[in-house]
Amino acid sequence: MENELVVTYAQEKLLELKTWLLDDQSVRVVGIYGMPGVGKTALLKHINNNEKVVDFFNLVIWLTVSRDSNESDLQRRIFERIELPWQCNYSIDEAAGKLHSVFKEKPLLLILDDVWRRIDVSKLGISLLENKSKVVLTSRDREVCNSMDVDKMILMKKLSEEDGWVLFCRGAFRASADQNIDSEIEPFAKGIAKECKGHPLAIKTLARTMPKLDKSTPYQWKYILEELKAIDPQFYRIHEEILRELFSPLKRSYDALETDELKLCFLYVAAYREDEEIDADQLIQLWLAEGLVKSREQGRHSFLKILADRSLVEIEVKEENGLDIWKVKIHDVLRDMAVQIAEVDRNILFRAGQSLTGIPDSARATSVRISLMHNHIRYLPQNFQCTELVTLLLSWNTVEEIPEGFLEKLNMLKVLDLSNTPVKSLPKSIKQLQNLLYLQFSNTQIKVIPHQTFELSRLQF
């Protein structure tokens, strides 16, 4: 357990949590939130096993709360935990009354792990005003913590690069970071740890799947690092342990998004390159063009807020020219997962910032969305057979010409972004794009728009 909390940040939060539980009687409910795998449950395990905590509280009860759990289900599990006979015909109020009579004289610490919605703790027999009982809960969603009327809240953040390296060494080499590691392998190992961008679950999962130090070559480590940087979904399919242990818990947050539109909005963030600060208004305009949101306000104050509250994206407000500009960022581990889901489940190809010089072979005829932003693509094919394509993002490439035949078969296309390229003209075949809603060619060398463009009757953006 100590290995889970070697990092400085986790130790600081553990100390805060102990103080609130043992010394501060004004604190009755503590919420811990953050994206999956950042150490929320590890913190709870340490509290659950702490001698001072166990001595202070008469009873410590741990409940892992699934998405489908309700108060009645939790009541039954508490009955079993304290060895009290459970009857199936108990109403929620009857069961709550019996639990309350048991707990009213005894200080209880109730640990609720992975809470997805508000839980009424009074239905679990806990009256926070009558004794020294307390509740600690974890959630992926800040709003769930707020709904539980928490007195204190902890945001579990990613690790520093130094702490991430310490954790990686413990998992990969069963050693501390200051022990001697093969000098030829060390730079690649540090690169792999750095690719995890401070995400503890990613660090631990990758560390466990690394080749054994005494049986590996520098080339093997270099290959793994290059594969990680390339964000190739095939890499995760080959390394099934990574796919299972890293992406499975992360994907639960994606699966819990209520609508297909909201899921697609999340996946769309992965259309941008790694570590990019995405302009929220630009992102929402793409959502609007695809019909995923109905208004800018819904995109900003509903969809983006939900994604941020559930720790799937981060939002930062910056001041530019006296205006508040919203920037959206996604953790690289979550972005990798989104790329994997998009390609495997959705026929979406996201390859932004991959130094590509042409449209990859993986752009199949059945691809629905393609993002090749921030690459080195100079030439486009004369014939592009991708009849299902809805979105094509080619901004920040070196394309100078759009061949006449390139657009002819893209009848379903709704979104076309050619911005920040040296494109000199639009082909006459652009009139074939009768479903086009969004056409972006700012910062190009286009001086004249062909009259065929004005035949695009659905164009809005």
C-alpha positions as CSV (number, residue, x, y, z in Angstrom):
1,M,0.0,0.0,0.0
2,E,2.9,2.4,0.7
3,N,4.0,2.0,-2.9
4,E,0.7,3.6,-4.0
5,L,1.4,6.7,-2.0
6,V,5.1,7.3,-2.4
7,V,4.4,10.5,-4.3
8,T,4.4,13.9,-2.5
9,Y,1.0,15.1,-3.6
10,A,-0.8,11.9,-2.3
11,Q,1.0,12.1,1.0
12,E,-0.1,15.7,1.4
13,K,-3.7,14.8,0.7
14,L,-3.6,11.9,3.0
15,L,-2.4,14.1,5.9
16,E,-5.3,16.6,5.1
17,L,-7.8,13.7,5.1
18,K,-6.6,12.3,8.5
19,T,-6.8,15.8,10.1
20,W,-10.4,16.3,8.9
21,L,-11.4,12.8,10.1
22,L,-9.7,12.7,13.5
23,D,-9.3,16.3,14.6
24,D,-11.8,18.6,13.0
25,Q,-15.4,18.0,14.2
26,S,-16.8,20.6,11.9
27,V,-16.0,18.3,9.0
28,R,-18.6,15.6,8.6
29,V,-18.5,14.7,4.9
30,V,-15.4,14.7,2.7
31,G,-15.5,14.3,-1.1
32,I,-12.5,13.1,-3.2
33,Y,-12.9,13.5,-7.0
34,G,-10.8,13.2,-10.1
35,M,-10.4,11.2,-13.3
36,P,-10.2,7.4,-13.0
37,G,-6.9,6.0,-11.9
38,V,-5.4,9.1,-10.2
39,G,-5.3,7.5,-6.7
40,K,-8.7,8.2,-5.1
41,T,-9.3,4.6,-4.1
42,A,-5.6,4.2,-3.0
43,L,-6.2,7.1,-0.6
44,L,-9.3,5.5,0.8
45,K,-7.5,2.1,1.3
46,H,-4.9,3.9,3.4
47,I,-7.6,5.5,5.5
48,N,-9.4,2.2,5.8
49,N,-6.3,0.4,7.1
50,N,-5.0,3.2,9.3
51,E,-4.6,2.2,13.0
52,K,-5.5,5.7,14.3
53,V,-8.6,5.8,12.2
54,V,-9.7,2.3,13.2
55,D,-9.2,3.2,16.9
56,F,-11.0,6.5,16.7
57,F,-14.2,5.2,15.0
58,N,-16.3,2.4,16.5
59,L,-16.8,0.9,13.1
60,V,-15.4,1.5,9.6
61,I,-17.6,0.3,6.7
62,W,-16.4,0.3,3.1
63,L,-18.9,0.2,0.3
64,T,-18.0,0.3,-3.4
65,V,-21.0,2.0,-5.1
66,S,-21.7,0.8,-8.6
67,R,-23.6,2.8,-11.2
68,D,-26.8,0.9,-10.5
69,S,-26.6,0.9,-6.7
70,N,-29.4,2.4,-4.7
71,E,-30.0,3.1,-1.0
72,S,-31.8,-0.2,-0.5
73,D,-28.9,-2.2,-2.0
74,L,-26.4,-0.4,0.2
75,Q,-28.6,-0.9,3.3
76,R,-28.6,-4.7,2.6
77,R,-24.8,-4.7,2.3
78,I,-24.5,-2.8,5.6
79,F,-26.8,-5.3,7.3
80,E,-24.5,-8.1,6.1
81,R,-21.4,-6.2,7.2
82,I,-22.6,-5.8,10.8
83,E,-24.2,-9.3,10.8
84,L,-27.8,-8.0,11.3
85,P,-30.6,-10.2,9.8
86,W,-31.9,-8.7,6.5
87,Q,-35.5,-9.2,5.4
88,C,-36.4,-8.7,1.8
89,N,-39.7,-7.0,2.7
90,Y,-38.0,-4.1,4.6
91,S,-39.0,-0.7,3.3
92,I,-36.2,1.8,2.9
93,D,-37.4,3.7,5.9
94,E,-37.7,0.6,8.1
95,A,-34.2,-0.5,7.3
96,A,-32.9,3.1,7.9
97,G,-34.6,3.1,11.3
98,K,-33.0,-0.2,12.3
99,L,-29.5,1.0,11.2
100,H,-30.0,4.3,12.9
101,S,-30.7,2.6,16.2
102,V,-27.5,0.6,15.9
103,F,-25.3,3.6,14.9
104,K,-26.7,6.4,17.0
105,E,-24.4,5.7,20.0
106,K,-21.4,4.7,18.0
107,P,-19.1,6.9,15.8
108,L,-19.0,5.3,12.4
109,L,-16.8,6.0,9.4
110,L,-18.6,5.2,6.2
111,I,-16.4,5.0,3.1
112,L,-18.3,5.2,-0.2
113,D,-16.1,4.5,-3.2
114,D,-16.9,5.4,-6.8
115,V,-20.2,7.2,-6.3
116,W,-22.1,8.0,-9.5
117,R,-25.1,9.9,-8.1
118,R,-26.3,11.5,-4.8
119,I,-26.7,8.9,-1.9
120,D,-28.9,9.9,1.0
121,V,-26.7,8.8,4.0
122,S,-29.6,9.2,6.4
123,K,-31.1,6.2,4.7
124,L,-28.0,4.3,5.7
125,G,-28.7,4.9,9.4
126,I,-26.2,7.8,9.7
127,S,-27.2,11.0,11.4
128,L,-24.3,13.3,11.1
129,L,-25.6,15.7,13.7
130,E,-26.0,13.2,16.5
131,N,-22.6,11.7,17.0
132,K,-19.1,11.7,15.6
133,S,-19.9,9.7,12.5
134,K,-18.4,10.8,9.2
135,V,-18.6,10.0,5.5
136,V,-15.7,9.9,3.0
137,L,-16.7,9.4,-0.7
138,T,-14.9,9.3,-4.0
139,S,-16.4,10.2,-7.4
140,R,-15.4,11.0,-10.9
141,D,-17.9,13.9,-10.9
142,R,-17.4,17.0,-8.9
143,E,-21.1,17.7,-9.0
144,V,-21.8,14.4,-7.2
145,C,-19.6,15.6,-4.3
146,N,-21.5,18.9,-4.3
147,S,-24.9,17.1,-4.2
148,M,-23.7,15.2,-1.1
149,D,-23.2,18.5,0.8
150,V,-19.5,17.8,1.4
151,D,-17.7,20.0,3.9
152,K,-14.3,19.5,2.4
153,M,-13.3,18.4,-1.1
154,I,-10.0,17.0,-2.5
155,L,-9.2,17.1,-6.2
156,M,-6.8,14.3,-7.0
157,K,-4.4,15.7,-9.6
158,K,-1.8,14.1,-11.9
159,L,1.7,13.5,-10.6
160,S,4.7,15.6,-11.3
161,E,7.3,14.2,-13.7
162,E,9.6,13.4,-10.8
163,D,6.9,11.6,-8.8
164,G,5.8,9.8,-12.0
165,W,9.3,8.5,-12.5
166,V,9.5,7.2,-8.9
167,L,6.3,5.3,-9.4
168,F,7.4,3.9,-12.7
169,C,10.7,2.6,-11.3
170,R,8.9,0.8,-8.5
171,G,6.7,-1.0,-11.0
172,A,9.1,-1.6,-13.9
173,F,12.3,-2.3,-12.0
174,R,11.1,-3.1,-8.5
175,A,13.6,-0.4,-7.5
176,S,13.8,3.2,-6.4
177,A,14.6,5.9,-8.9
178,D,18.0,6.6,-7.5
179,Q,19.3,3.0,-8.1
180,N,21.5,2.3,-11.0
181,I,19.5,1.5,-14.2
182,D,21.2,0.5,-17.5
183,S,22.3,3.8,-19.0
184,E,21.3,2.8,-22.5
185,I,17.7,1.9,-21.4
186,E,17.2,4.7,-18.9
187,P,16.4,7.5,-21.4
188,F,13.8,5.4,-23.1
189,A,12.3,4.3,-19.8
190,K,12.1,7.9,-18.7
191,G,10.4,8.8,-22.0
192,I,7.8,6.0,-21.5
193,A,7.1,7.3,-18.0
194,K,6.8,10.8,-19.3
195,E,4.3,9.7,-21.9
196,C,1.9,8.8,-19.1
197,K,1.8,12.5,-18.2
198,G,1.5,12.0,-14.5
199,H,-1.5,9.6,-14.6
200,P,-0.8,7.0,-11.8
201,L,-2.9,4.2,-13.4
202,A,-1.2,4.6,-16.7
203,I,2.3,4.6,-15.1
204,K,1.6,1.5,-13.0
205,T,-0.1,-0.4,-15.9
206,L,2.7,0.3,-18.4
207,A,5.4,-0.3,-15.8
208,R,4.1,-3.8,-15.2
209,T,4.1,-4.7,-18.9
210,M,7.6,-3.5,-19.6
211,P,10.2,-6.2,-20.6
212,K,12.4,-7.5,-17.8
213,L,15.5,-5.4,-17.4
214,D,17.9,-8.4,-17.4
215,K,16.4,-9.9,-20.6
216,S,15.7,-6.8,-22.7
217,T,17.6,-4.6,-25.2
218,P,17.6,-0.9,-25.6
219,Y,15.9,-1.4,-29.0
220,Q,12.8,-3.0,-27.3
221,W,12.4,0.0,-25.0
222,K,12.9,2.4,-27.9
223,Y,10.2,0.6,-29.9
224,I,7.7,0.8,-27.1
225,L,8.4,4.5,-26.7
226,E,7.9,5.1,-30.4
227,E,4.7,3.2,-30.4
228,L,3.3,5.2,-27.5
229,K,4.2,8.4,-29.2
230,A,2.5,7.4,-32.4
231,I,-0.8,6.7,-30.5
232,D,-1.4,3.6,-32.7
233,P,-4.6,1.8,-31.5
234,Q,-3.0,-1.4,-32.7
235,F,-0.4,-1.0,-30.0
236,Y,-3.1,-1.3,-27.3
237,R,-4.8,-4.3,-29.0
238,I,-1.4,-6.1,-29.1
239,H,-0.8,-5.3,-25.4
240,E,-4.1,-6.7,-24.1
241,E,-3.1,-6.1,-20.5
242,I,-2.7,-2.4,-21.1
243,L,-6.0,-2.3,-22.9
244,R,-7.8,-4.2,-20.1
245,E,-6.2,-2.6,-17.0
246,L,-5.8,1.0,-18.3
247,F,-8.6,1.7,-20.6
248,S,-11.4,-0.4,-19.0
249,P,-11.7,1.8,-15.9
250,L,-11.4,4.9,-18.0
251,K,-14.0,3.8,-20.5
252,R,-16.6,3.4,-17.7
253,S,-16.7,7.2,-17.5
254,Y,-17.2,7.4,-21.3
255,D,-19.9,4.7,-21.2
256,A,-21.7,6.6,-18.5
257,L,-22.3,9.6,-20.7
258,E,-26.0,9.8,-21.1
259,T,-26.4,10.4,-24.8
260,D,-24.6,9.4,-28.0
261,E,-24.2,13.1,-28.9
262,L,-22.3,13.7,-25.6
263,K,-20.1,10.7,-26.3
264,L,-19.3,12.0,-29.8
265,C,-18.6,15.4,-28.4
266,F,-16.0,13.9,-26.1
267,L,-14.4,11.8,-28.9
268,Y,-14.2,15.0,-31.0
269,V,-11.7,16.5,-28.5
270,A,-9.2,13.8,-29.7
271,A,-9.4,15.2,-33.2
272,Y,-6.9,17.8,-32.0
273,R,-3.2,17.0,-31.5
274,E,-1.7,16.0,-28.2
275,D,-1.4,18.7,-25.5
276,E,-3.2,21.3,-27.6
277,E,-5.1,24.0,-25.9
278,I,-8.4,23.9,-27.9
279,D,-10.4,27.0,-28.4
280,A,-13.8,26.1,-27.0
281,D,-15.8,28.2,-29.4
282,Q,-14.0,26.5,-32.4
283,L,-14.8,23.1,-30.9
284,I,-18.4,23.9,-30.3
285,Q,-18.8,25.2,-33.8
286,L,-17.8,21.8,-35.1
287,W,-20.3,20.2,-32.7
288,L,-22.9,22.6,-34.1
289,A,-22.1,21.7,-37.7
290,E,-22.5,18.0,-37.0
291,G,-25.8,18.6,-35.1
292,L,-24.4,17.3,-31.8
293,V,-25.5,20.4,-30.0
294,K,-28.3,22.9,-30.7
295,S,-26.6,26.1,-29.6
296,R,-23.3,27.6,-28.5
297,E,-24.8,28.0,-25.0
298,Q,-25.7,24.3,-24.8
299,G,-22.2,23.3,-26.0
300,R,-20.5,25.6,-23.5
301,H,-22.7,25.5,-20.4
302,S,-24.1,22.0,-20.7
303,F,-22.0,19.6,-22.7
304,L,-18.5,21.0,-21.8
305,K,-19.5,21.4,-18.2
306,I,-20.6,17.8,-18.0
307,L,-17.3,16.6,-19.5
308,A,-15.3,18.8,-17.2
309,D,-17.3,17.8,-14.0
310,R,-16.7,14.1,-14.9
311,S,-13.0,14.7,-15.3
312,L,-12.9,13.8,-19.0
313,V,-11.6,17.2,-20.0
314,E,-10.1,20.3,-18.4
315,I,-11.4,23.8,-18.9
316,E,-9.2,26.9,-18.4
317,V,-10.5,30.4,-18.8
318,K,-7.8,32.8,-20.2
319,E,-8.1,36.6,-20.8
320,E,-7.2,37.7,-24.3
321,N,-7.8,41.3,-25.4
322,G,-10.1,41.9,-22.5
323,L,-12.2,38.8,-23.2
324,D,-12.6,35.6,-21.4
325,I,-11.5,32.8,-23.8
326,W,-12.3,29.2,-22.8
327,K,-9.6,26.6,-23.5
328,V,-10.2,22.9,-23.5
329,K,-7.5,20.3,-22.8
330,I,-7.6,16.5,-22.5
331,H,-5.2,14.3,-20.6
332,D,-3.0,12.3,-23.0
333,V,-4.2,9.0,-21.5
334,L,-7.8,9.9,-22.0
335,R,-7.0,11.1,-25.6
336,D,-5.3,7.8,-26.3
337,M,-8.5,6.0,-25.1
338,A,-10.7,8.3,-27.2
339,V,-8.5,7.5,-30.3
340,Q,-8.9,3.8,-29.6
341,I,-12.7,4.0,-29.1
342,A,-13.1,6.2,-32.2
343,E,-11.2,3.9,-34.5
344,V,-12.4,0.5,-33.2
345,D,-16.0,1.3,-32.4
346,R,-16.9,4.3,-34.6
347,N,-15.0,4.2,-37.9
348,I,-13.3,7.4,-36.9
349,L,-9.6,8.1,-37.8
350,F,-7.8,10.7,-35.6
351,R,-4.2,11.2,-36.6
352,A,-3.5,14.8,-35.7
353,G,0.2,15.8,-35.2
354,Q,1.7,12.5,-36.4
355,S,4.1,13.9,-39.0
356,L,2.2,12.2,-41.8
357,T,3.1,13.0,-45.4
358,G,-0.1,11.6,-47.0
359,I,-3.5,10.3,-46.1
360,P,-2.9,6.9,-44.4
361,D,-4.1,3.6,-45.7
362,S,-6.2,3.2,-42.6
363,A,-8.5,5.9,-44.0
364,R,-11.0,3.2,-45.1
365,A,-13.9,3.7,-47.5
366,T,-16.2,3.4,-44.4
367,S,-14.5,6.1,-42.3
368,V,-17.1,8.6,-41.0
369,R,-14.7,11.2,-39.6
370,I,-11.1,11.9,-40.3
371,S,-8.8,14.4,-38.6
372,L,-5.3,14.9,-40.1
373,M,-4.6,18.3,-38.6
374,H,-1.0,19.4,-38.0
375,N,0.8,17.0,-40.3
376,H,3.0,17.4,-43.4
377,I,0.6,16.4,-46.1
378,R,1.3,18.1,-49.3
379,Y,-0.5,16.0,-52.0
380,L,-4.0,14.7,-51.9
381,P,-5.2,11.7,-54.1
382,Q,-7.1,12.4,-57.3
383,N,-9.7,9.8,-56.3
384,F,-10.7,9.5,-52.7
385,Q,-13.2,6.7,-52.2
386,C,-14.7,7.6,-48.8
387,T,-18.4,7.8,-49.5
388,E,-19.5,7.7,-45.8
389,L,-17.2,10.6,-44.7
390,V,-19.0,13.3,-42.7
391,T,-16.0,15.3,-41.4
392,L,-12.6,16.0,-42.9
393,L,-10.1,18.2,-41.0
394,L,-7.0,19.0,-42.9
395,S,-5.9,22.3,-41.3
396,W,-2.2,23.0,-40.7
397,N,-0.8,20.9,-43.5
398,T,1.2,21.9,-46.6
399,V,-1.5,21.1,-49.2
400,E,-1.3,23.5,-52.1
401,E,-4.0,22.0,-54.4
402,I,-7.3,20.2,-54.0
403,P,-7.5,17.9,-57.1
404,E,-10.9,18.0,-58.9
405,G,-11.5,14.3,-58.3
406,F,-10.7,14.4,-54.6
407,L,-14.1,15.8,-53.6
408,E,-16.3,14.1,-56.2
409,K,-17.3,11.0,-54.1
410,L,-17.6,12.9,-50.7
411,N,-21.4,13.5,-51.1
412,M,-22.1,13.0,-47.3
413,L,-19.5,15.5,-46.2
414,K,-20.8,18.1,-43.7
415,V,-17.5,19.6,-42.3
416,L,-14.4,20.5,-44.4
417,D,-11.5,22.4,-42.8
418,L,-8.6,23.5,-45.0
419,S,-7.5,26.4,-42.8
420,N,-3.9,27.3,-42.3
421,T,-2.7,25.6,-45.4
422,P,-1.2,27.1,-48.6
423,V,-4.2,26.0,-50.7
424,K,-4.5,28.4,-53.6
425,S,-8.0,27.6,-54.9
426,L,-11.1,25.5,-54.4
427,P,-12.0,23.0,-57.2
428,K,-15.2,23.3,-59.2
429,S,-16.1,19.9,-57.9
430,I,-16.9,21.5,-54.5
431,K,-20.5,21.8,-55.9
432,Q,-20.8,18.0,-55.2
433,L,-20.8,18.6,-51.5
434,Q,-24.5,19.3,-51.2
435,N,-24.6,18.3,-47.6
436,L,-21.8,20.7,-46.6
437,L,-22.6,22.8,-43.5
438,Y,-19.1,24.0,-42.5
439,L,-16.4,25.2,-44.8
440,Q,-13.2,26.7,-43.2
441,F,-10.4,28.2,-45.4
442,S,-9.1,31.0,-43.3
443,N,-5.3,31.7,-43.5
444,T,-5.0,30.1,-46.9
445,Q,-3.9,31.6,-50.2
446,I,-7.4,31.4,-51.8
447,K,-8.2,34.8,-53.4
448,V,-11.2,33.9,-55.5
449,I,-14.1,31.7,-54.6
450,P,-15.5,29.7,-57.5
451,H,-19.2,30.4,-58.3
452,Q,-19.9,26.7,-57.7
453,T,-19.4,27.3,-54.0
454,F,-22.7,29.3,-54.0
455,E,-24.6,26.2,-55.0
456,L,-24.0,24.8,-51.5
457,S,-27.4,25.7,-50.2
458,R,-27.0,24.1,-46.8
459,L,-23.8,25.9,-45.9
460,Q,-24.1,27.7,-42.5
461,F,-20.6,28.1,-41.1
